[in-house]
Amino acid sequence: AKLRRPALPLAVIPMAILVYQNVVSEQPLAFRATVFLLYAVGYAAWLRLLYDVRWAPASWPGKGVKETVHGIALASYSIYLVHTLVFTDVRVLVEVWPRGVVKSGTILACALGASVAFYFAVERPTILLRDRVLRHS
């Protein structure tokens, strides 16, 4: 809660940097040395502001989008762990297919499916076990 107040002015930093870099052709060395730190501070401020955003859609398409985003967020670590393995394996299987939306969609769908399966088979039971063990300690 204490970070909410400074987050608003700090969130302007990334946009200000972009404008500055397009207006000034030769940036000082001190700016070039700290630009990534400034971007990180600005993006952290955006994250703090977005933390307070609440979305409660009324229509069924909006609810579907919200549930999809929520599900992908829950399975994001599983996606991170599994996607490279699935991408390489599925690419071998569909190697003869022509490049395009169908091939890319198939690879992405397989990666997402494997990630969701990994989430329910490994990640979620492990989290529940951890919570049970920590509750008793």
Phi and psi in radians as a Rosetta constraint file:
Dihedral C 1 N 2 CA 2 C 2 CIRCULARHARMONIC -1.200 0.35
Dihedral N 2 CA 2 C 2 N 3 CIRCULARHARMONIC -0.407 0.35
Dihedral C 2 N 3 CA 3 C 3 CIRCULARHARMONIC -1.494 0.35
Dihedral N 3 CA 3 C 3 N 4 CIRCULARHARMONIC -0.147 0.35
Dihedral C 3 N 4 CA 4 C 4 CIRCULARHARMONIC -1.101 0.35
Dihedral N 4 CA 4 C 4 N 5 CIRCULARHARMONIC -0.755 0.35
Dihedral C 4 N 5 CA 5 C 5 CIRCULARHARMONIC -1.144 0.35
Dihedral N 5 CA 5 C 5 N 6 CIRCULARHARMONIC -0.862 0.35
Dihedral C 5 N 6 CA 6 C 6 CIRCULARHARMONIC -1.305 0.35
Dihedral N 6 CA 6 C 6 N 7 CIRCULARHARMONIC -0.245 0.35
Dihedral C 6 N 7 CA 7 C 7 CIRCULARHARMONIC -1.149 0.35
Dihedral N 7 CA 7 C 7 N 8 CIRCULARHARMONIC -0.631 0.35
Dihedral C 7 N 8 CA 8 C 8 CIRCULARHARMONIC -1.091 0.35
Dihedral N 8 CA 8 C 8 N 9 CIRCULARHARMONIC -0.927 0.35
Dihedral C 8 N 9 CA 9 C 9 CIRCULARHARMONIC -1.188 0.35
Dihedral N 9 CA 9 C 9 N 10 CIRCULARHARMONIC -0.555 0.35
Dihedral C 9 N 10 CA 10 C 10 CIRCULARHARMONIC -1.247 0.35
Dihedral N 10 CA 10 C 10 N 11 CIRCULARHARMONIC -0.413 0.35
Dihedral C 10 N 11 CA 11 C 11 CIRCULARHARMONIC -1.184 0.35
Dihedral N 11 CA 11 C 11 N 12 CIRCULARHARMONIC -0.278 0.35
Dihedral C 11 N 12 CA 12 C 12 CIRCULARHARMONIC -1.371 0.35
Dihedral N 12 CA 12 C 12 N 13 CIRCULARHARMONIC -0.302 0.35
Dihedral C 12 N 13 CA 13 C 13 CIRCULARHARMONIC -0.972 0.35
Dihedral N 13 CA 13 C 13 N 14 CIRCULARHARMONIC -0.884 0.35
Dihedral C 13 N 14 CA 14 C 14 CIRCULARHARMONIC -1.038 0.35
Dihedral N 14 CA 14 C 14 N 15 CIRCULARHARMONIC -0.716 0.35
Dihedral C 14 N 15 CA 15 C 15 CIRCULARHARMONIC -1.164 0.35
Dihedral N 15 CA 15 C 15 N 16 CIRCULARHARMONIC -0.699 0.35
Dihedral C 15 N 16 CA 16 C 16 CIRCULARHARMONIC -1.126 0.35
Dihedral N 16 CA 16 C 16 N 17 CIRCULARHARMONIC -0.669 0.35
Dihedral C 16 N 17 CA 17 C 17 CIRCULARHARMONIC -1.117 0.35
Dihedral N 17 CA 17 C 17 N 18 CIRCULARHARMONIC -0.779 0.35
Dihedral C 17 N 18 CA 18 C 18 CIRCULARHARMONIC -1.054 0.35
Dihedral N 18 CA 18 C 18 N 19 CIRCULARHARMONIC -0.762 0.35
Dihedral C 18 N 19 CA 19 C 19 CIRCULARHARMONIC -1.114 0.35
Dihedral N 19 CA 19 C 19 N 20 CIRCULARHARMONIC -0.806 0.35
Dihedral C 19 N 20 CA 20 C 20 CIRCULARHARMONIC -1.048 0.35
Dihedral N 20 CA 20 C 20 N 21 CIRCULARHARMONIC -0.762 0.35
Dihedral C 20 N 21 CA 21 C 21 CIRCULARHARMONIC -1.164 0.35
Dihedral N 21 CA 21 C 21 N 22 CIRCULARHARMONIC -0.504 0.35
Dihedral C 21 N 22 CA 22 C 22 CIRCULARHARMONIC -1.466 0.35
Dihedral N 22 CA 22 C 22 N 23 CIRCULARHARMONIC -0.399 0.35
Dihedral C 22 N 23 CA 23 C 23 CIRCULARHARMONIC -1.567 0.35
Dihedral N 23 CA 23 C 23 N 24 CIRCULARHARMONIC -0.775 0.35
Dihedral C 23 N 24 CA 24 C 24 CIRCULARHARMONIC -1.685 0.35
Dihedral N 24 CA 24 C 24 N 25 CIRCULARHARMONIC 2.084 0.35
Dihedral C 24 N 25 CA 25 C 25 CIRCULARHARMONIC -1.353 0.35
Dihedral N 25 CA 25 C 25 N 26 CIRCULARHARMONIC -0.623 0.35
Dihedral C 25 N 26 CA 26 C 26 CIRCULARHARMONIC -2.023 0.35
Dihedral N 26 CA 26 C 26 N 27 CIRCULARHARMONIC 1.745 0.35
Dihedral C 26 N 27 CA 27 C 27 CIRCULARHARMONIC -1.418 0.35
Dihedral N 27 CA 27 C 27 N 28 CIRCULARHARMONIC 2.557 0.35
Dihedral C 27 N 28 CA 28 C 28 CIRCULARHARMONIC -1.123 0.35
Dihedral N 28 CA 28 C 28 N 29 CIRCULARHARMONIC 2.725 0.35
Dihedral C 28 N 29 CA 29 C 29 CIRCULARHARMONIC -1.047 0.35
Dihedral N 29 CA 29 C 29 N 30 CIRCULARHARMONIC -0.696 0.35
Dihedral C 29 N 30 CA 30 C 30 CIRCULARHARMONIC -1.064 0.35
Dihedral N 30 CA 30 C 30 N 31 CIRCULARHARMONIC -0.683 0.35
Dihedral C 30 N 31 CA 31 C 31 CIRCULARHARMONIC -1.168 0.35
Dihedral N 31 CA 31 C 31 N 32 CIRCULARHARMONIC -0.821 0.35
Dihedral C 31 N 32 CA 32 C 32 CIRCULARHARMONIC -1.088 0.35
Dihedral N 32 CA 32 C 32 N 33 CIRCULARHARMONIC -0.533 0.35
Dihedral C 32 N 33 CA 33 C 33 CIRCULARHARMONIC -1.330 0.35
Dihedral N 33 CA 33 C 33 N 34 CIRCULARHARMONIC -0.444 0.35
Dihedral C 33 N 34 CA 34 C 34 CIRCULARHARMONIC -1.954 0.35
Dihedral N 34 CA 34 C 34 N 35 CIRCULARHARMONIC 0.061 0.35
Dihedral C 34 N 35 CA 35 C 35 CIRCULARHARMONIC -1.081 0.35
Dihedral N 35 CA 35 C 35 N 36 CIRCULARHARMONIC -0.669 0.35
Dihedral C 35 N 36 CA 36 C 36 CIRCULARHARMONIC -1.248 0.35
Dihedral N 36 CA 36 C 36 N 37 CIRCULARHARMONIC -0.591 0.35
Dihedral C 36 N 37 CA 37 C 37 CIRCULARHARMONIC -1.124 0.35
Dihedral N 37 CA 37 C 37 N 38 CIRCULARHARMONIC -0.735 0.35
Dihedral C 37 N 38 CA 38 C 38 CIRCULARHARMONIC -1.116 0.35
Dihedral N 38 CA 38 C 38 N 39 CIRCULARHARMONIC -0.736 0.35
Dihedral C 38 N 39 CA 39 C 39 CIRCULARHARMONIC -1.041 0.35
Dihedral N 39 CA 39 C 39 N 40 CIRCULARHARMONIC -0.768 0.35
Dihedral C 39 N 40 CA 40 C 40 CIRCULARHARMONIC -1.084 0.35
Dihedral N 40 CA 40 C 40 N 41 CIRCULARHARMONIC -0.736 0.35
Dihedral C 40 N 41 CA 41 C 41 CIRCULARHARMONIC -1.115 0.35
Dihedral N 41 CA 41 C 41 N 42 CIRCULARHARMONIC -0.757 0.35
Dihedral C 41 N 42 CA 42 C 42 CIRCULARHARMONIC -1.127 0.35
Dihedral N 42 CA 42 C 42 N 43 CIRCULARHARMONIC -0.752 0.35
Dihedral C 42 N 43 CA 43 C 43 CIRCULARHARMONIC -1.216 0.35
Dihedral N 43 CA 43 C 43 N 44 CIRCULARHARMONIC -0.582 0.35
Dihedral C 43 N 44 CA 44 C 44 CIRCULARHARMONIC -1.110 0.35
Dihedral N 44 CA 44 C 44 N 45 CIRCULARHARMONIC -0.659 0.35
Dihedral C 44 N 45 CA 45 C 45 CIRCULARHARMONIC -1.128 0.35
Dihedral N 45 CA 45 C 45 N 46 CIRCULARHARMONIC -0.707 0.35
Dihedral C 45 N 46 CA 46 C 46 CIRCULARHARMONIC -1.066 0.35
Dihedral N 46 CA 46 C 46 N 47 CIRCULARHARMONIC -0.733 0.35
Dihedral C 46 N 47 CA 47 C 47 CIRCULARHARMONIC -1.071 0.35
Dihedral N 47 CA 47 C 47 N 48 CIRCULARHARMONIC -0.699 0.35
Dihedral C 47 N 48 CA 48 C 48 CIRCULARHARMONIC -1.125 0.35
Dihedral N 48 CA 48 C 48 N 49 CIRCULARHARMONIC -0.698 0.35
Dihedral C 48 N 49 CA 49 C 49 CIRCULARHARMONIC -1.197 0.35
Dihedral N 49 CA 49 C 49 N 50 CIRCULARHARMONIC -0.699 0.35
Dihedral C 49 N 50 CA 50 C 50 CIRCULARHARMONIC -1.228 0.35
Dihedral N 50 CA 50 C 50 N 51 CIRCULARHARMONIC -0.365 0.35
Dihedral C 50 N 51 CA 51 C 51 CIRCULARHARMONIC -1.072 0.35
Dihedral N 51 CA 51 C 51 N 52 CIRCULARHARMONIC -0.545 0.35
Dihedral C 51 N 52 CA 52 C 52 CIRCULARHARMONIC -1.502 0.35
Dihedral N 52 CA 52 C 52 N 53 CIRCULARHARMONIC -0.117 0.35
Dihedral C 52 N 53 CA 53 C 53 CIRCULARHARMONIC -1.263 0.35
Dihedral N 53 CA 53 C 53 N 54 CIRCULARHARMONIC 2.275 0.35
Dihedral C 53 N 54 CA 54 C 54 CIRCULARHARMONIC -2.121 0.35
Dihedral N 54 CA 54 C 54 N 55 CIRCULARHARMONIC 2.341 0.35
Dihedral C 54 N 55 CA 55 C 55 CIRCULARHARMONIC -2.210 0.35
Dihedral N 55 CA 55 C 55 N 56 CIRCULARHARMONIC 2.065 0.35
Dihedral C 55 N 56 CA 56 C 56 CIRCULARHARMONIC -2.155 0.35
Dihedral N 56 CA 56 C 56 N 57 CIRCULARHARMONIC 1.469 0.35
Dihedral C 56 N 57 CA 57 C 57 CIRCULARHARMONIC -1.198 0.35
Dihedral N 57 CA 57 C 57 N 58 CIRCULARHARMONIC 2.571 0.35
Dihedral C 57 N 58 CA 58 C 58 CIRCULARHARMONIC -1.690 0.35
Dihedral N 58 CA 58 C 58 N 59 CIRCULARHARMONIC -0.526 0.35
Dihedral C 58 N 59 CA 59 C 59 CIRCULARHARMONIC -1.471 0.35
Dihedral N 59 CA 59 C 59 N 60 CIRCULARHARMONIC 2.740 0.35
Dihedral C 59 N 60 CA 60 C 60 CIRCULARHARMONIC -1.202 0.35
Dihedral N 60 CA 60 C 60 N 61 CIRCULARHARMONIC -0.557 0.35
Dihedral C 60 N 61 CA 61 C 61 CIRCULARHARMONIC -1.135 0.35
Dihedral N 61 CA 61 C 61 N 62 CIRCULARHARMONIC -0.692 0.35
Dihedral C 61 N 62 CA 62 C 62 CIRCULARHARMONIC -1.116 0.35
Dihedral N 62 CA 62 C 62 N 63 CIRCULARHARMONIC -0.717 0.35
Dihedral C 62 N 63 CA 63 C 63 CIRCULARHARMONIC -1.131 0.35
Dihedral N 63 CA 63 C 63 N 64 CIRCULARHARMONIC -0.656 0.35
Dihedral C 63 N 64 CA 64 C 64 CIRCULARHARMONIC -1.116 0.35
Dihedral N 64 CA 64 C 64 N 65 CIRCULARHARMONIC -0.721 0.35
Dihedral C 64 N 65 CA 65 C 65 CIRCULARHARMONIC -1.122 0.35
Dihedral N 65 CA 65 C 65 N 66 CIRCULARHARMONIC -0.764 0.35
Dihedral C 65 N 66 CA 66 C 66 CIRCULARHARMONIC -1.080 0.35
Dihedral N 66 CA 66 C 66 N 67 CIRCULARHARMONIC -0.780 0.35
Dihedral C 66 N 67 CA 67 C 67 CIRCULARHARMONIC -1.146 0.35
Dihedral N 67 CA 67 C 67 N 68 CIRCULARHARMONIC -0.643 0.35
Dihedral C 67 N 68 CA 68 C 68 CIRCULARHARMONIC -1.130 0.35
Dihedral N 68 CA 68 C 68 N 69 CIRCULARHARMONIC -0.811 0.35
Dihedral C 68 N 69 CA 69 C 69 CIRCULARHARMONIC -1.092 0.35
Dihedral N 69 CA 69 C 69 N 70 CIRCULARHARMONIC -0.720 0.35
Dihedral C 69 N 70 CA 70 C 70 CIRCULARHARMONIC -1.092 0.35
Dihedral N 70 CA 70 C 70 N 71 CIRCULARHARMONIC -0.760 0.35
Dihedral C 70 N 71 CA 71 C 71 CIRCULARHARMONIC -1.125 0.35
Dihedral N 71 CA 71 C 71 N 72 CIRCULARHARMONIC -0.735 0.35
Dihedral C 71 N 72 CA 72 C 72 CIRCULARHARMONIC -1.146 0.35
Dihedral N 72 CA 72 C 72 N 73 CIRCULARHARMONIC -0.652 0.35
Dihedral C 72 N 73 CA 73 C 73 CIRCULARHARMONIC -1.122 0.35
Dihedral N 73 CA 73 C 73 N 74 CIRCULARHARMONIC -0.718 0.35
Dihedral C 73 N 74 CA 74 C 74 CIRCULARHARMONIC -1.118 0.35
Dihedral N 74 CA 74 C 74 N 75 CIRCULARHARMONIC -0.686 0.35
Dihedral C 74 N 75 CA 75 C 75 CIRCULARHARMONIC -1.596 0.35
Dihedral N 75 CA 75 C 75 N 76 CIRCULARHARMONIC 0.156 0.35
Dihedral C 75 N 76 CA 76 C 76 CIRCULARHARMONIC -1.064 0.35
Dihedral N 76 CA 76 C 76 N 77 CIRCULARHARMONIC -0.684 0.35
Dihedral C 76 N 77 CA 77 C 77 CIRCULARHARMONIC -1.182 0.35
Dihedral N 77 CA 77 C 77 N 78 CIRCULARHARMONIC -0.668 0.35
Dihedral C 77 N 78 CA 78 C 78 CIRCULARHARMONIC -1.136 0.35
Dihedral N 78 CA 78 C 78 N 79 CIRCULARHARMONIC -0.681 0.35
Dihedral C 78 N 79 CA 79 C 79 CIRCULARHARMONIC -1.067 0.35
Dihedral N 79 CA 79 C 79 N 80 CIRCULARHARMONIC -0.772 0.35
Dihedral C 79 N 80 CA 80 C 80 CIRCULARHARMONIC -1.031 0.35
Dihedral N 80 CA 80 C 80 N 81 CIRCULARHARMONIC -0.743 0.35
Dihedral C 80 N 81 CA 81 C 81 CIRCULARHARMONIC -1.281 0.35
Dihedral N 81 CA 81 C 81 N 82 CIRCULARHARMONIC -0.602 0.35
Dihedral C 81 N 82 CA 82 C 82 CIRCULARHARMONIC -1.752 0.35
Dihedral N 82 CA 82 C 82 N 83 CIRCULARHARMONIC -0.478 0.35
Dihedral C 82 N 83 CA 83 C 83 CIRCULARHARMONIC -1.033 0.35
Dihedral N 83 CA 83 C 83 N 84 CIRCULARHARMONIC -0.699 0.35
Dihedral C 83 N 84 CA 84 C 84 CIRCULARHARMONIC -1.137 0.35
Dihedral N 84 CA 84 C 84 N 85 CIRCULARHARMONIC -0.749 0.35
Dihedral C 84 N 85 CA 85 C 85 CIRCULARHARMONIC -1.099 0.35
Dihedral N 85 CA 85 C 85 N 86 CIRCULARHARMONIC -0.785 0.35
Dihedral C 85 N 86 CA 86 C 86 CIRCULARHARMONIC -1.187 0.35
Dihedral N 86 CA 86 C 86 N 87 CIRCULARHARMONIC -0.742 0.35
Dihedral C 86 N 87 CA 87 C 87 CIRCULARHARMONIC -0.974 0.35
Dihedral N 87 CA 87 C 87 N 88 CIRCULARHARMONIC -0.847 0.35
Dihedral C 87 N 88 CA 88 C 88 CIRCULARHARMONIC -1.184 0.35
Dihedral N 88 CA 88 C 88 N 89 CIRCULARHARMONIC -0.711 0.35
Dihedral C 88 N 89 CA 89 C 89 CIRCULARHARMONIC -1.190 0.35
Dihedral N 89 CA 89 C 89 N 90 CIRCULARHARMONIC -0.776 0.35
Dihedral C 89 N 90 CA 90 C 90 CIRCULARHARMONIC -1.220 0.35
Dihedral N 90 CA 90 C 90 N 91 CIRCULARHARMONIC -0.612 0.35
Dihedral C 90 N 91 CA 91 C 91 CIRCULARHARMONIC -1.044 0.35
Dihedral N 91 CA 91 C 91 N 92 CIRCULARHARMONIC -0.652 0.35
Dihedral C 91 N 92 CA 92 C 92 CIRCULARHARMONIC -1.130 0.35
Dihedral N 92 CA 92 C 92 N 93 CIRCULARHARMONIC -0.708 0.35
Dihedral C 92 N 93 CA 93 C 93 CIRCULARHARMONIC -1.201 0.35
Dihedral N 93 CA 93 C 93 N 94 CIRCULARHARMONIC -0.581 0.35
Dihedral C 93 N 94 CA 94 C 94 CIRCULARHARMONIC -1.883 0.35
Dihedral N 94 CA 94 C 94 N 95 CIRCULARHARMONIC 0.443 0.35
Dihedral C 94 N 95 CA 95 C 95 CIRCULARHARMONIC -1.039 0.35
Dihedral N 95 CA 95 C 95 N 96 CIRCULARHARMONIC -0.608 0.35
Dihedral C 95 N 96 CA 96 C 96 CIRCULARHARMONIC -1.411 0.35
Dihedral N 96 CA 96 C 96 N 97 CIRCULARHARMONIC -0.216 0.35
Dihedral C 96 N 97 CA 97 C 97 CIRCULARHARMONIC -1.189 0.35
Dihedral N 97 CA 97 C 97 N 98 CIRCULARHARMONIC 2.587 0.35
Dihedral C 97 N 98 CA 98 C 98 CIRCULARHARMONIC -1.253 0.35
Dihedral N 98 CA 98 C 98 N 99 CIRCULARHARMONIC 2.642 0.35
Dihedral C 98 N 99 CA 99 C 99 CIRCULARHARMONIC -1.103 0.35
Dihedral N 99 CA 99 C 99 N 100 CIRCULARHARMONIC 2.517 0.35
Dihedral C 99 N 100 CA 100 C 100 CIRCULARHARMONIC 2.740 0.35
Dihedral N 100 CA 100 C 100 N 101 CIRCULARHARMONIC -2.942 0.35
Dihedral C 100 N 101 CA 101 C 101 CIRCULARHARMONIC -1.135 0.35
Dihedral N 101 CA 101 C 101 N 102 CIRCULARHARMONIC -0.702 0.35
Dihedral C 101 N 102 CA 102 C 102 CIRCULARHARMONIC -1.137 0.35
Dihedral N 102 CA 102 C 102 N 103 CIRCULARHARMONIC -0.797 0.35
Dihedral C 102 N 103 CA 103 C 103 CIRCULARHARMONIC -1.121 0.35
Dihedral N 103 CA 103 C 103 N 104 CIRCULARHARMONIC -0.837 0.35
Dihedral C 103 N 104 CA 104 C 104 CIRCULARHARMONIC -1.120 0.35
Dihedral N 104 CA 104 C 104 N 105 CIRCULARHARMONIC -0.739 0.35
Dihedral C 104 N 105 CA 105 C 105 CIRCULARHARMONIC -1.100 0.35
Dihedral N 105 CA 105 C 105 N 106 CIRCULARHARMONIC -0.677 0.35
Dihedral C 105 N 106 CA 106 C 106 CIRCULARHARMONIC -1.121 0.35
Dihedral N 106 CA 106 C 106 N 107 CIRCULARHARMONIC -0.776 0.35
Dihedral C 106 N 107 CA 107 C 107 CIRCULARHARMONIC -1.104 0.35
Dihedral N 107 CA 107 C 107 N 108 CIRCULARHARMONIC -0.790 0.35
Dihedral C 107 N 108 CA 108 C 108 CIRCULARHARMONIC -1.144 0.35
Dihedral N 108 CA 108 C 108 N 109 CIRCULARHARMONIC -0.720 0.35
Dihedral C 108 N 109 CA 109 C 109 CIRCULARHARMONIC -1.118 0.35
Dihedral N 109 CA 109 C 109 N 110 CIRCULARHARMONIC -0.702 0.35
Dihedral C 109 N 110 CA 110 C 110 CIRCULARHARMONIC -1.144 0.35
Dihedral N 110 CA 110 C 110 N 111 CIRCULARHARMONIC -0.720 0.35
Dihedral C 110 N 111 CA 111 C 111 CIRCULARHARMONIC -1.126 0.35
Dihedral N 111 CA 111 C 111 N 112 CIRCULARHARMONIC -0.752 0.35
Dihedral C 111 N 112 CA 112 C 112 CIRCULARHARMONIC -1.149 0.35
Dihedral N 112 CA 112 C 112 N 113 CIRCULARHARMONIC -0.747 0.35
Dihedral C 112 N 113 CA 113 C 113 CIRCULARHARMONIC -1.080 0.35
Dihedral N 113 CA 113 C 113 N 114 CIRCULARHARMONIC -0.772 0.35
Dihedral C 113 N 114 CA 114 C 114 CIRCULARHARMONIC -1.141 0.35
Dihedral N 114 CA 114 C 114 N 115 CIRCULARHARMONIC -0.643 0.35
Dihedral C 114 N 115 CA 115 C 115 CIRCULARHARMONIC -1.164 0.35
Dihedral N 115 CA 115 C 115 N 116 CIRCULARHARMONIC -0.734 0.35
Dihedral C 115 N 116 CA 116 C 116 CIRCULARHARMONIC -1.141 0.35
Dihedral N 116 CA 116 C 116 N 117 CIRCULARHARMONIC -0.731 0.35
Dihedral C 116 N 117 CA 117 C 117 CIRCULARHARMONIC -1.076 0.35
Dihedral N 117 CA 117 C 117 N 118 CIRCULARHARMONIC -0.743 0.35
Dihedral C 117 N 118 CA 118 C 118 CIRCULARHARMONIC -1.103 0.35
Dihedral N 118 CA 118 C 118 N 119 CIRCULARHARMONIC -0.690 0.35
Dihedral C 118 N 119 CA 119 C 119 CIRCULARHARMONIC -1.054 0.35
Dihedral N 119 CA 119 C 119 N 120 CIRCULARHARMONIC -0.855 0.35
Dihedral C 119 N 120 CA 120 C 120 CIRCULARHARMONIC -1.310 0.35
Dihedral N 120 CA 120 C 120 N 121 CIRCULARHARMONIC -0.514 0.35
Dihedral C 120 N 121 CA 121 C 121 CIRCULARHARMONIC -1.508 0.35
Dihedral N 121 CA 121 C 121 N 122 CIRCULARHARMONIC -0.555 0.35
Dihedral C 121 N 122 CA 122 C 122 CIRCULARHARMONIC -2.121 0.35
Dihedral N 122 CA 122 C 122 N 123 CIRCULARHARMONIC -0.993 0.35
Dihedral C 122 N 123 CA 123 C 123 CIRCULARHARMONIC -1.155 0.35
Dihedral N 123 CA 123 C 123 N 124 CIRCULARHARMONIC -0.878 0.35
Dihedral C 123 N 124 CA 124 C 124 CIRCULARHARMONIC -1.104 0.35
Dihedral N 124 CA 124 C 124 N 125 CIRCULARHARMONIC -0.824 0.35
Dihedral C 124 N 125 CA 125 C 125 CIRCULARHARMONIC -1.060 0.35
Dihedral N 125 CA 125 C 125 N 126 CIRCULARHARMONIC -0.603 0.35
Dihedral C 125 N 126 CA 126 C 126 CIRCULARHARMONIC -1.171 0.35
Dihedral N 126 CA 126 C 126 N 127 CIRCULARHARMONIC -0.716 0.35
Dihedral C 126 N 127 CA 127 C 127 CIRCULARHARMONIC -1.115 0.35
Dihedral N 127 CA 127 C 127 N 128 CIRCULARHARMONIC -0.761 0.35
Dihedral C 127 N 128 CA 128 C 128 CIRCULARHARMONIC -1.106 0.35
Dihedral N 128 CA 128 C 128 N 129 CIRCULARHARMONIC -0.720 0.35
Dihedral C 128 N 129 CA 129 C 129 CIRCULARHARMONIC -1.110 0.35
Dihedral N 129 CA 129 C 129 N 130 CIRCULARHARMONIC -0.761 0.35
Dihedral C 129 N 130 CA 130 C 130 CIRCULARHARMONIC -1.021 0.35
Dihedral N 130 CA 130 C 130 N 131 CIRCULARHARMONIC -0.796 0.35
Dihedral C 130 N 131 CA 131 C 131 CIRCULARHARMONIC -1.114 0.35
Dihedral N 131 CA 131 C 131 N 132 CIRCULARHARMONIC -0.679 0.35
Dihedral C 131 N 132 CA 132 C 132 CIRCULARHARMONIC -1.144 0.35
Dihedral N 132 CA 132 C 132 N 133 CIRCULARHARMONIC -0.742 0.35
Dihedral C 132 N 133 CA 133 C 133 CIRCULARHARMONIC -1.185 0.35
Dihedral N 133 CA 133 C 133 N 134 CIRCULARHARMONIC -0.746 0.35
Dihedral C 133 N 134 CA 134 C 134 CIRCULARHARMONIC -1.204 0.35
Dihedral N 134 CA 134 C 134 N 135 CIRCULARHARMONIC -0.506 0.35
Dihedral C 134 N 135 CA 135 C 135 CIRCULARHARMONIC -1.145 0.35
Dihedral N 135 CA 135 C 135 N 136 CIRCULARHARMONIC -0.574 0.35
Dihedral C 135 N 136 CA 136 C 136 CIRCULARHARMONIC -1.558 0.35
Dihedral N 136 CA 136 C 136 N 137 CIRCULARHARMONIC -0.089 0.35
